[in-house]
């Protein structure tokens, strides 16, 4: 299974946060799975850290790479895919992650209860 981690899931993974379910933890840690974090997530975390809404260690990206998590760039077709999504969710970062997961045929790992209302394969935390 190929996974795309929602922002909070990536941060919970790095922090070994008990909010991360055993099922999600097992899938992310399974070396048979490809696990991705979007450039959109890096952008979201960077914005929130810069304005003081989030504290994150400066080595968080290196830690993701050390864990074998791969970068998923934002491509034009991902950004254009947001246009075709119904306006169920208003968060632009989540909408982009949904479009990426759909386009790349990835399972989006999330605890957001709104995301599974889209036609995207999800692993709900």
N, CA, C and O atoms as CSV, one atom per row, in Angstrom:
chain,resi,resn,atom,element,x,y,z
A,1,UNK,N,N,0.849,-1.174,0.000
A,1,UNK,CA,C,0.000,0.000,0.000
A,1,UNK,C,C,0.898,1.241,0.000
A,1,UNK,O,O,1.864,1.318,0.759
A,2,UNK,N,N,0.571,2.197,-0.851
A,2,UNK,CA,C,1.319,3.449,-0.913
A,2,UNK,C,C,0.537,4.524,-0.177
A,2,UNK,O,O,-0.651,4.721,-0.433
A,3,UNK,N,N,1.199,5.217,0.733
A,3,UNK,CA,C,0.532,6.125,1.652
A,3,UNK,C,C,0.969,7.565,1.449
A,3,UNK,O,O,2.117,7.840,1.099
A,4,UNK,N,N,0.028,8.482,1.677
A,4,UNK,CA,C,0.316,9.906,1.766
A,4,UNK,C,C,-0.133,10.342,3.153
A,4,UNK,O,O,-1.296,10.166,3.515
A,5,UNK,N,N,0.777,10.907,3.924
A,5,UNK,CA,C,0.470,11.295,5.299
A,5,UNK,C,C,-0.096,12.707,5.359
A,5,UNK,O,O,0.493,13.645,4.821
A,6,UNK,N,N,-1.237,12.850,6.013
A,6,UNK,CA,C,-1.769,14.170,6.315
A,6,UNK,C,C,-0.782,14.834,7.282
A,6,UNK,O,O,-0.005,14.146,7.944
A,7,UNK,N,N,-0.810,16.131,7.361
A,7,UNK,CA,C,0.167,16.884,8.144
A,7,UNK,C,C,0.225,16.427,9.591
A,7,UNK,O,O,1.309,16.169,10.115
A,8,UNK,N,N,-0.921,16.322,10.240
A,8,UNK,CA,C,-0.923,15.922,11.653
A,8,UNK,C,C,-0.413,14.497,11.831
A,8,UNK,O,O,0.201,14.183,12.850
A,9,UNK,N,N,-0.659,13.643,10.862
A,9,UNK,CA,C,-0.181,12.255,10.950
A,9,UNK,C,C,1.347,12.234,10.870
A,9,UNK,O,O,1.992,11.519,11.636
A,10,UNK,N,N,1.928,13.002,9.959
A,10,UNK,CA,C,3.397,13.071,9.845
A,10,UNK,C,C,4.016,13.572,11.139
A,10,UNK,O,O,5.025,13.038,11.602
A,11,UNK,N,N,3.407,14.602,11.723
A,11,UNK,CA,C,3.937,15.148,12.978
A,11,UNK,C,C,3.758,14.170,14.129
A,11,UNK,O,O,4.647,14.038,14.971
A,12,UNK,N,N,2.622,13.483,14.178
A,12,UNK,CA,C,2.403,12.466,15.226
A,12,UNK,C,C,3.409,11.331,15.078
A,12,UNK,O,O,3.925,10.820,16.073
A,13,UNK,N,N,3.687,10.937,13.841
A,13,UNK,CA,C,4.661,9.868,13.582
A,13,UNK,C,C,6.026,10.253,14.151
A,13,UNK,O,O,6.658,9.468,14.857
A,14,UNK,N,N,6.467,11.462,13.839
A,14,UNK,CA,C,7.777,11.911,14.303
A,14,UNK,C,C,7.850,12.031,15.820
A,14,UNK,O,O,8.886,11.748,16.421
A,15,UNK,N,N,6.752,12.450,16.434
A,15,UNK,CA,C,6.724,12.652,17.882
A,15,UNK,C,C,6.393,11.376,18.643
A,15,UNK,O,O,6.354,11.376,19.874
A,16,UNK,N,N,6.154,10.281,17.911
A,16,UNK,CA,C,5.706,9.030,18.537
A,16,UNK,C,C,4.500,9.312,19.444
A,16,UNK,O,O,4.394,8.804,20.561
A,17,UNK,N,N,3.605,10.138,18.914
A,17,UNK,CA,C,2.429,10.603,19.649
A,17,UNK,C,C,1.423,9.467,19.810
A,17,UNK,O,O,1.128,8.770,18.839
A,18,UNK,N,N,0.895,9.268,21.004
A,18,UNK,CA,C,-0.096,8.201,21.212
A,18,UNK,C,C,-1.403,8.445,20.461
A,18,UNK,O,O,-2.239,7.544,20.389
A,19,UNK,N,N,-1.599,9.638,19.901
A,19,UNK,CA,C,-2.794,9.901,19.088
A,19,UNK,C,C,-2.778,9.086,17.804
A,19,UNK,O,O,-3.829,8.839,17.214
A,20,UNK,N,N,-1.599,8.667,17.367
A,20,UNK,CA,C,-1.476,7.865,16.156
A,20,UNK,C,C,-1.896,6.438,16.454
A,20,UNK,O,O,-1.335,5.789,17.337
A,21,UNK,N,N,-2.881,5.952,15.721
A,21,UNK,CA,C,-3.415,4.610,15.975
A,21,UNK,C,C,-2.382,3.526,15.671
A,21,UNK,O,O,-1.434,3.741,14.917
A,22,UNK,N,N,-2.587,2.384,16.264
A,22,UNK,CA,C,-1.710,1.232,16.026
A,22,UNK,C,C,-1.736,0.853,14.553
A,22,UNK,O,O,-0.692,0.553,13.975
A,23,UNK,N,N,-2.932,0.863,13.930
A,23,UNK,CA,C,-3.045,0.499,12.513
A,23,UNK,C,C,-2.247,1.460,11.637
A,23,UNK,O,O,-1.506,1.029,10.754
A,24,UNK,N,N,-2.397,2.754,11.880
A,24,UNK,CA,C,-1.649,3.738,11.097
A,24,UNK,C,C,-0.152,3.570,11.318
A,24,UNK,O,O,0.631,3.593,10.368
A,25,UNK,N,N,0.235,3.404,12.563
A,25,UNK,CA,C,1.649,3.227,12.906
A,25,UNK,C,C,2.226,1.998,12.186
A,25,UNK,O,O,3.335,2.047,11.653
A,26,UNK,N,N,1.472,0.915,12.178
A,26,UNK,CA,C,1.939,-0.316,11.531
A,26,UNK,C,C,2.096,-0.135,10.023
A,26,UNK,O,O,3.081,-0.594,9.443
A,27,UNK,N,N,1.130,0.534,9.381
A,27,UNK,CA,C,1.217,0.749,7.936
A,27,UNK,C,C,2.368,1.681,7.575
A,27,UNK,O,O,3.090,1.437,6.608
A,28,UNK,N,N,2.537,2.745,8.348
A,28,UNK,CA,C,3.629,3.683,8.070
A,28,UNK,C,C,4.984,3.016,8.276
A,28,UNK,O,O,5.915,3.248,7.505
A,29,UNK,N,N,5.095,2.203,9.295
A,29,UNK,CA,C,6.362,1.543,9.606
A,29,UNK,C,C,6.664,0.319,8.776
A,29,UNK,O,O,7.780,-0.199,8.827
A,30,UNK,N,N,5.696,-0.160,8.009
A,30,UNK,CA,C,5.875,-1.356,7.183
A,30,UNK,C,C,6.744,-1.005,5.976
A,30,UNK,O,O,6.327,-0.225,5.120
A,31,UNK,N,N,7.927,-1.564,5.904
A,31,UNK,CA,C,8.880,-1.224,4.841
A,31,UNK,C,C,8.415,-1.672,3.456
A,31,UNK,O,O,9.013,-1.285,2.453
A,32,UNK,N,N,7.365,-2.477,3.388
A,32,UNK,CA,C,6.817,-2.864,2.084
A,32,UNK,C,C,5.968,-1.742,1.483
A,32,UNK,O,O,5.654,-1.769,0.293
A,33,UNK,N,N,5.602,-0.765,2.298
A,33,UNK,CA,C,4.788,0.357,1.839
A,33,UNK,C,C,5.668,1.547,1.476
A,33,UNK,O,O,6.661,1.825,2.148
A,34,UNK,N,N,5.300,2.239,0.418
A,34,UNK,CA,C,5.920,3.514,0.106
A,34,UNK,C,C,5.126,4.572,0.861
A,34,UNK,O,O,3.897,4.590,0.810
A,35,UNK,N,N,5.830,5.446,1.557
A,35,UNK,CA,C,5.182,6.471,2.378
A,35,UNK,C,C,5.687,7.831,1.912
A,35,UNK,O,O,6.891,8.055,1.784
A,36,UNK,N,N,4.735,8.737,1.662
A,36,UNK,CA,C,5.052,10.058,1.140
A,36,UNK,C,C,4.545,11.156,2.064
A,36,UNK,O,O,3.539,11.001,2.756
A,37,UNK,N,N,5.271,12.270,2.054
A,37,UNK,CA,C,4.814,13.523,2.645
A,37,UNK,C,C,4.893,14.553,1.528
A,37,UNK,O,O,5.903,14.663,0.834
A,38,UNK,N,N,3.823,15.294,1.370
A,38,UNK,CA,C,3.706,16.279,0.302
A,38,UNK,C,C,4.495,17.548,0.603
A,38,UNK,O,O,4.685,17.930,1.758
A,39,UNK,N,N,4.942,18.179,-0.457
A,39,UNK,CA,C,5.530,19.515,-0.327
A,39,UNK,C,C,4.508,20.481,0.276
A,39,UNK,O,O,4.890,21.452,0.929
A,40,UNK,N,N,3.220,20.227,0.064
A,40,UNK,CA,C,2.172,21.059,0.660
A,40,UNK,C,C,2.205,20.973,2.178
A,40,UNK,O,O,1.944,21.963,2.862
A,41,UNK,N,N,2.522,19.807,2.705
A,41,UNK,CA,C,2.646,19.638,4.159
A,41,UNK,C,C,3.818,20.448,4.689
A,41,UNK,O,O,3.710,21.092,5.732
A,42,UNK,N,N,4.922,20.419,3.983
A,42,UNK,CA,C,6.099,21.194,4.392
A,42,UNK,C,C,5.755,22.683,4.378
A,42,UNK,O,O,6.153,23.425,5.276
A,43,UNK,N,N,5.029,23.107,3.375
A,43,UNK,CA,C,4.596,24.504,3.276
A,43,UNK,C,C,3.690,24.867,4.451
A,43,UNK,O,O,3.875,25.906,5.084
A,44,UNK,N,N,2.712,24.010,4.740
A,44,UNK,CA,C,1.791,24.270,5.852
A,44,UNK,C,C,2.535,24.358,7.184
A,44,UNK,O,O,2.311,25.288,7.960
A,45,UNK,N,N,3.408,23.406,7.449
A,45,UNK,CA,C,4.169,23.404,8.699
A,45,UNK,C,C,5.057,24.641,8.778
A,45,UNK,O,O,5.166,25.257,9.838
A,46,UNK,N,N,5.686,25.005,7.675
A,46,UNK,CA,C,6.568,26.179,7.652
A,46,UNK,C,C,5.806,27.460,7.955
A,46,UNK,O,O,6.287,28.312,8.702
A,47,UNK,N,N,4.628,27.593,7.379
A,47,UNK,CA,C,3.803,28.776,7.647
A,47,UNK,C,C,3.414,28.829,9.115
A,47,UNK,O,O,3.569,29.861,9.768
A,48,UNK,N,N,2.910,27.717,9.631
A,48,UNK,CA,C,2.446,27.694,11.021
A,48,UNK,C,C,3.603,27.896,12.003
A,48,UNK,O,O,3.428,28.537,13.040
A,49,UNK,N,N,4.766,27.363,11.691
A,49,UNK,CA,C,5.931,27.562,12.564
A,49,UNK,C,C,6.384,29.021,12.522
A,49,UNK,O,O,6.760,29.586,13.549
A,50,UNK,N,N,6.349,29.628,11.343
A,50,UNK,CA,C,6.801,31.012,11.196
A,50,UNK,C,C,5.912,31.996,11.950
A,50,UNK,O,O,6.390,33.018,12.440
A,51,UNK,N,N,4.624,31.689,12.043
A,51,UNK,CA,C,3.717,32.622,12.734
A,51,UNK,C,C,3.481,32.226,14.189
A,51,UNK,O,O,2.677,32.848,14.882
A,52,UNK,N,N,4.185,31.189,14.652
A,52,UNK,CA,C,4.110,30.805,16.057
A,52,UNK,C,C,2.943,29.912,16.431
A,52,UNK,O,O,2.662,29.738,17.616
A,53,UNK,N,N,2.253,29.340,15.448
A,53,UNK,CA,C,1.128,28.444,15.739
A,53,UNK,C,C,1.562,26.998,15.951
A,53,UNK,O,O,0.768,26.160,16.378
A,54,UNK,N,N,2.826,26.712,15.650
A,54,UNK,CA,C,3.314,25.341,15.734
A,54,UNK,C,C,4.792,25.366,16.064
A,54,UNK,O,O,5.553,26.151,15.499
A,55,UNK,N,N,5.191,24.506,16.979
A,55,UNK,CA,C,6.614,24.324,17.264
A,55,UNK,C,C,7.051,23.006,16.652
A,55,UNK,O,O,6.463,21.956,16.909
A,56,UNK,N,N,8.076,23.081,15.849
A,56,UNK,CA,C,8.599,21.885,15.204
A,56,UNK,C,C,10.121,21.999,15.153
A,56,UNK,O,O,10.671,23.063,14.866
A,57,UNK,N,N,10.774,20.905,15.432
A,57,UNK,CA,C,12.226,20.866,15.403
A,57,UNK,C,C,12.713,21.143,13.978
A,57,UNK,O,O,12.116,20.670,13.010
A,58,UNK,N,N,13.781,21.898,13.858
A,58,UNK,CA,C,14.294,22.221,12.527
A,58,UNK,C,C,14.772,21.003,11.752
A,58,UNK,O,O,14.940,21.075,10.534
A,59,UNK,N,N,14.991,19.904,12.427
A,59,UNK,CA,C,15.463,18.692,11.751
A,59,UNK,C,C,14.310,17.746,11.387
A,59,UNK,O,O,14.548,16.579,11.077
A,60,UNK,N,N,13.076,18.233,11.422
A,60,UNK,CA,C,11.931,17.343,11.198
A,60,UNK,C,C,11.935,16.732,9.806
A,60,UNK,O,O,11.544,15.576,9.642
A,61,UNK,N,N,12.371,17.485,8.799
A,61,UNK,CA,C,12.413,16.934,7.444
A,61,UNK,C,C,13.479,15.850,7.323
A,61,UNK,O,O,13.256,14.821,6.685
A,62,UNK,N,N,14.630,16.081,7.932
A,62,UNK,CA,C,15.692,15.069,7.927
A,62,UNK,C,C,15.218,13.808,8.647
A,62,UNK,O,O,15.541,12.695,8.234
A,63,UNK,N,N,14.455,13.986,9.721
A,63,UNK,CA,C,13.935,12.835,10.464
A,63,UNK,C,C,12.965,12.024,9.600
A,63,UNK,O,O,12.971,10.794,9.650
A,64,UNK,N,N,12.135,12.707,8.811
A,64,UNK,CA,C,11.233,11.990,7.904
A,64,UNK,C,C,12.036,11.175,6.888
A,64,UNK,O,O,11.744,10.004,6.646
A,65,UNK,N,N,13.038,11.804,6.307
A,65,UNK,CA,C,13.874,11.096,5.328
A,65,UNK,C,C,14.592,9.900,5.958
A,65,UNK,O,O,14.707,8.842,5.341
A,66,UNK,N,N,15.070,10.078,7.182
A,66,UNK,CA,C,15.732,8.973,7.887
A,66,UNK,C,C,14.780,7.804,8.106
A,66,UNK,O,O,15.205,6.649,8.147
A,67,UNK,N,N,13.503,8.102,8.246
A,67,UNK,CA,C,12.493,7.060,8.431
A,67,UNK,C,C,12.036,6.452,7.109
A,67,UNK,O,O,11.143,5.605,7.089
A,68,UNK,N,N,12.646,6.883,6.006
A,68,UNK,CA,C,12.317,6.322,4.700
A,68,UNK,C,C,11.113,6.957,4.037
A,68,UNK,O,O,10.608,6.443,3.038
A,69,UNK,N,N,10.652,8.061,4.579
A,69,UNK,CA,C,9.497,8.750,4.003
A,69,UNK,C,C,9.979,9.604,2.838
A,69,UNK,O,O,10.983,10.311,2.929
A,70,UNK,N,N,9.236,9.518,1.745
A,70,UNK,CA,C,9.647,10.161,0.504
A,70,UNK,C,C,8.907,11.469,0.275
A,70,UNK,O,O,7.800,11.676,0.773
A,71,UNK,N,N,9.543,12.342,-0.487
A,71,UNK,CA,C,8.960,13.628,-0.837
A,71,UNK,C,C,7.981,13.459,-1.996
A,71,UNK,O,O,8.257,12.742,-2.958
A,72,UNK,N,N,6.843,14.124,-1.890
A,72,UNK,CA,C,5.902,14.177,-3.008
A,72,UNK,C,C,5.781,15.632,-3.438
A,72,UNK,O,O,5.198,16.442,-2.718
A,73,UNK,N,N,6.329,15.975,-4.609
A,73,UNK,CA,C,6.226,17.359,-5.063
A,73,UNK,C,C,4.782,17.688,-5.453
A,73,UNK,O,O,3.977,16.799,-5.730
A,74,UNK,N,N,4.483,18.969,-5.466
A,74,UNK,CA,C,3.192,19.433,-5.970
A,74,UNK,C,C,3.377,19.702,-7.459
A,74,UNK,O,O,4.198,20.527,-7.860
A,75,UNK,N,N,2.600,18.993,-8.264
A,75,UNK,CA,C,2.672,19.137,-9.717
A,75,UNK,C,C,1.452,19.926,-10.201
A,75,UNK,O,O,0.477,20.096,-9.470
A,76,UNK,N,N,1.525,20.395,-11.426
A,76,UNK,CA,C,0.417,21.161,-11.987
A,76,UNK,C,C,-0.889,20.382,-11.943
A,76,UNK,O,O,-1.933,20.937,-11.600
A,77,UNK,N,N,-0.834,19.095,-12.289
A,77,UNK,CA,C,-2.066,18.301,-12.317
A,77,UNK,C,C,-2.658,18.151,-10.910
A,77,UNK,O,O,-3.873,18.020,-10.766
A,78,UNK,N,N,-1.817,18.170,-9.879
A,78,UNK,CA,C,-2.328,18.128,-8.501
A,78,UNK,C,C,-3.079,19.419,-8.194
A,78,UNK,O,O,-4.202,19.395,-7.690
A,79,UNK,N,N,-2.442,20.544,-8.506
A,79,UNK,CA,C,-3.067,21.841,-8.234
A,79,UNK,C,C,-4.353,22.000,-9.032
A,79,UNK,O,O,-5.345,22.511,-8.510
A,80,UNK,N,N,-4.349,21.576,-10.272
A,80,UNK,CA,C,-5.547,21.661,-11.110
A,80,UNK,C,C,-6.642,20.724,-10.594
A,80,UNK,O,O,-7.829,21.016,-10.740
A,81,UNK,N,N,-6.243,19.599,-9.992
A,81,UNK,CA,C,-7.218,18.645,-9.461
A,81,UNK,C,C,-8.070,19.214,-8.340
A,81,UNK,O,O,-9.190,18.755,-8.117
A,82,UNK,N,N,-7.553,20.204,-7.637
A,82,UNK,CA,C,-8.314,20.842,-6.562
A,82,UNK,C,C,-9.590,21.467,-7.108
A,82,UNK,O,O,-10.616,21.481,-6.428
A,83,UNK,N,N,-9.532,21.979,-8.319
A,83,UNK,CA,C,-10.697,22.623,-8.937
A,83,UNK,C,C,-11.874,21.655,-9.081
A,83,UNK,O,O,-13.030,22.061,-8.961
A,84,UNK,N,N,-11.586,20.402,-9.332
A,84,UNK,CA,C,-12.640,19.411,-9.561
A,84,UNK,C,C,-13.249,18.857,-8.271
A,84,UNK,O,O,-14.232,18.119,-8.318
A,85,UNK,N,N,-12.674,19.206,-7.131
A,85,UNK,CA,C,-13.198,18.703,-5.856
A,85,UNK,C,C,-14.409,19.515,-5.409
A,85,UNK,O,O,-14.415,20.741,-5.522
A,86,UNK,N,N,-15.431,18.833,-4.902
A,86,UNK,CA,C,-16.543,19.592,-4.328
A,86,UNK,C,C,-16.059,20.370,-3.105
A,86,UNK,O,O,-15.103,19.962,-2.446
A,87,UNK,N,N,-16.712,21.476,-2.806
A,87,UNK,CA,C,-16.291,22.345,-1.712
A,87,UNK,C,C,-16.829,21.818,-0.373
A,87,UNK,O,O,-17.595,22.494,0.313
A,88,UNK,N,N,-16.415,20.611,-0.024
A,88,UNK,CA,C,-16.798,20.001,1.248
A,88,UNK,C,C,-15.853,20.497,2.339
A,88,UNK,O,O,-16.279,20.872,3.431
A,89,UNK,N,N,-14.585,20.489,2.020
A,89,UNK,CA,C,-13.538,20.873,2.965
A,89,UNK,C,C,-12.979,22.218,2.514
A,89,UNK,O,O,-12.717,22.410,1.327
A,90,UNK,N,N,-12.797,23.137,3.432
A,90,UNK,CA,C,-12.347,24.482,3.068
A,90,UNK,C,C,-10.836,24.672,3.228
A,90,UNK,O,O,-10.290,25.660,2.737
A,91,UNK,N,N,-10.157,23.751,3.901
A,91,UNK,CA,C,-8.721,23.893,4.136
A,91,UNK,C,C,-7.966,23.647,2.822
A,91,UNK,O,O,-8.025,22.546,2.276
A,92,UNK,N,N,-7.255,24.668,2.310
A,92,UNK,CA,C,-6.588,24.498,1.017
A,92,UNK,C,C,-5.484,23.440,1.039
A,92,UNK,O,O,-5.243,22.786,0.025
A,93,UNK,N,N,-4.819,23.262,2.163
A,93,UNK,CA,C,-3.774,22.247,2.235
A,93,UNK,C,C,-4.382,20.848,2.161
A,93,UNK,O,O,-3.872,19.982,1.450
A,94,UNK,N,N,-5.471,20.629,2.895
A,94,UNK,CA,C,-6.134,19.326,2.844
A,94,UNK,C,C,-6.698,19.051,1.458
A,94,UNK,O,O,-6.618,17.923,0.971
A,95,UNK,N,N,-7.259,20.052,0.825
A,95,UNK,CA,C,-7.801,19.872,-0.525
A,95,UNK,C,C,-6.693,19.466,-1.500
A,95,UNK,O,O,-6.906,18.626,-2.374
A,96,UNK,N,N,-5.519,20.060,-1.347
A,96,UNK,CA,C,-4.404,19.690,-2.217
A,96,UNK,C,C,-3.946,18.263,-1.931
A,96,UNK,O,O,-3.655,17.512,-2.862
A,97,UNK,N,N,-3.878,17.880,-0.661
A,97,UNK,CA,C,-3.503,16.496,-0.324
A,97,UNK,C,C,-4.500,15.502,-0.906
A,97,UNK,O,O,-4.103,14.446,-1.398
A,98,UNK,N,N,-5.780,15.827,-0.858
A,98,UNK,CA,C,-6.814,14.957,-1.431
A,98,UNK,C,C,-6.581,14.801,-2.927
A,98,UNK,O,O,-6.596,13.685,-3.447
A,99,UNK,N,N,-6.367,15.917,-3.622
A,99,UNK,CA,C,-6.126,15.874,-5.069
A,99,UNK,C,C,-4.876,15.064,-5.393
A,99,UNK,O,O,-4.865,14.296,-6.355
A,100,UNK,N,N,-3.820,15.231,-4.592
A,100,UNK,CA,C,-2.596,14.457,-4.821
A,100,UNK,C,C,-2.843,12.969,-4.624
A,100,UNK,O,O,-2.437,12.154,-5.452
A,101,UNK,N,N,-3.502,12.614,-3.540
A,101,UNK,CA,C,-3.762,11.207,-3.257
A,101,UNK,C,C,-4.595,10.576,-4.369
A,101,UNK,O,O,-4.336,9.445,-4.781
A,102,UNK,N,N,-5.592,11.310,-4.850
A,102,UNK,CA,C,-6.427,10.787,-5.928
A,102,UNK,C,C,-5.619,10.605,-7.203
A,102,UNK,O,O,-5.699,9.555,-7.840
A,103,UNK,N,N,-4.848,11.605,-7.581
A,103,UNK,CA,C,-4.081,11.563,-8.815
A,103,UNK,C,C,-2.988,10.491,-8.784
A,103,UNK,O,O,-2.756,9.801,-9.777
A,104,UNK,N,N,-2.327,10.358,-7.647
A,104,UNK,CA,C,-1.205,9.419,-7.525
A,104,UNK,C,C,-1.635,8.029,-7.055
A,104,UNK,O,O,-0.807,7.127,-6.927
A,105,UNK,N,N,-2.940,7.863,-6.800
A,105,UNK,CA,C,-3.497,6.595,-6.307
A,105,UNK,C,C,-2.835,6.173,-4.990
A,105,UNK,O,O,-2.373,5.044,-4.824
A,106,UNK,N,N,-2.815,7.130,-4.075
A,106,UNK,CA,C,-2.242,6.900,-2.750
A,106,UNK,C,C,-3.362,6.822,-1.723
A,106,UNK,O,O,-4.432,7.402,-1.908
A,107,UNK,N,N,-3.105,6.105,-0.650
A,107,UNK,CA,C,-4.027,6.062,0.483
A,107,UNK,C,C,-3.655,7.204,1.411
A,107,UNK,O,O,-2.526,7.280,1.897
A,108,UNK,N,N,-4.610,8.092,1.654
A,108,UNK,CA,C,-4.372,9.252,2.504
A,108,UNK,C,C,-4.618,8.860,3.953
A,108,UNK,O,O,-5.726,8.471,4.321
A,109,UNK,N,N,-3.581,8.964,4.768
A,109,UNK,CA,C,-3.678,8.626,6.190
A,109,UNK,C,C,-4.030,9.905,6.934
A,109,UNK,O,O,-3.278,10.878,6.898
A,110,UNK,N,N,-5.178,9.900,7.611
A,110,UNK,CA,C,-5.684,11.111,8.237
A,110,UNK,C,C,-6.561,10.791,9.433
A,110,UNK,O,O,-7.098,9.690,9.551
A,111,UNK,N,N,-6.697,11.765,10.318
A,111,UNK,CA,C,-7.675,11.688,11.406
A,111,UNK,C,C,-8.812,12.674,11.153
A,111,UNK,O,O,-9.732,12.788,11.962
A,112,UNK,N,N,-8.746,13.377,10.041
A,112,UNK,CA,C,-9.761,14.361,9.677
A,112,UNK,C,C,-11.007,13.621,9.183
A,112,UNK,O,O,-10.950,12.896,8.189
A,113,UNK,N,N,-12.107,13.803,9.864
A,113,UNK,CA,C,-13.335,13.071,9.536
A,113,UNK,C,C,-14.020,13.571,8.274
A,113,UNK,O,O,-14.897,12.887,7.747
A,114,UNK,N,N,-13.649,14.734,7.779
A,114,UNK,CA,C,-14.254,15.278,6.564
A,114,UNK,C,C,-13.628,14.672,5.309
A,114,UNK,O,O,-14.316,14.485,4.305
A,115,UNK,N,N,-12.358,14.370,5.355
A,115,UNK,CA,C,-11.640,13.910,4.159
A,115,UNK,C,C,-12.246,12.634,3.552
A,115,UNK,O,O,-12.341,12.555,2.327
A,116,UNK,N,N,-12.656,11.643,4.333
A,116,UNK,CA,C,-13.224,10.442,3.708
A,116,UNK,C,C,-14.555,10.660,2.975
A,116,UNK,O,O,-15.049,9.738,2.325
A,117,UNK,N,N,-15.140,11.856,3.065
A,117,UNK,CA,C,-16.353,12.125,2.290
A,117,UNK,C,C,-16.028,12.380,0.819
A,117,UNK,O,O,-16.934,12.400,-0.014
A,118,UNK,N,N,-14.759,12.574,0.490
A,118,UNK,CA,C,-14.315,12.693,-0.881
A,118,UNK,C,C,-14.060,11.297,-1.445
A,118,UNK,O,O,-13.890,10.343,-0.686
A,119,UNK,N,N,-14.033,11.172,-2.779
A,119,UNK,CA,C,-13.750,9.873,-3.393
A,119,UNK,C,C,-12.250,9.567,-3.404
A,119,UNK,O,O,-11.645,9.406,-4.464
A,120,UNK,N,N,-11.670,9.491,-2.225
A,120,UNK,CA,C,-10.247,9.226,-2.069
A,120,UNK,C,C,-10.093,8.059,-1.099
A,120,UNK,O,O,-10.818,7.964,-0.109
A,121,UNK,N,N,-9.152,7.182,-1.388
A,121,UNK,CA,C,-8.914,6.057,-0.497
A,121,UNK,C,C,-8.218,6.573,0.765
A,121,UNK,O,O,-7.195,7.253,0.682
A,122,UNK,N,N,-8.773,6.248,1.922
A,122,UNK,CA,C,-8.244,6.759,3.192
A,122,UNK,C,C,-7.971,5.628,4.170
A,122,UNK,O,O,-8.630,4.589,4.151
A,123,UNK,N,N,-7.006,5.852,5.003
A,123,UNK,CA,C,-6.792,5.064,6.213
A,123,UNK,C,C,-7.057,6.055,7.329
A,123,UNK,O,O,-6.249,6.946,7.590
A,124,UNK,N,N,-8.197,5.890,7.984
A,124,UNK,CA,C,-8.600,6.832,9.016
A,124,UNK,C,C,-7.987,6.415,10.338
A,124,UNK,O,O,-8.151,5.281,10.787
A,125,UNK,N,N,-7.288,7.337,10.944
A,125,UNK,CA,C,-6.602,7.094,12.213
A,125,UNK,C,C,-7.612,6.819,13.315
A,125,UNK,O,O,-7.227,6.591,14.462
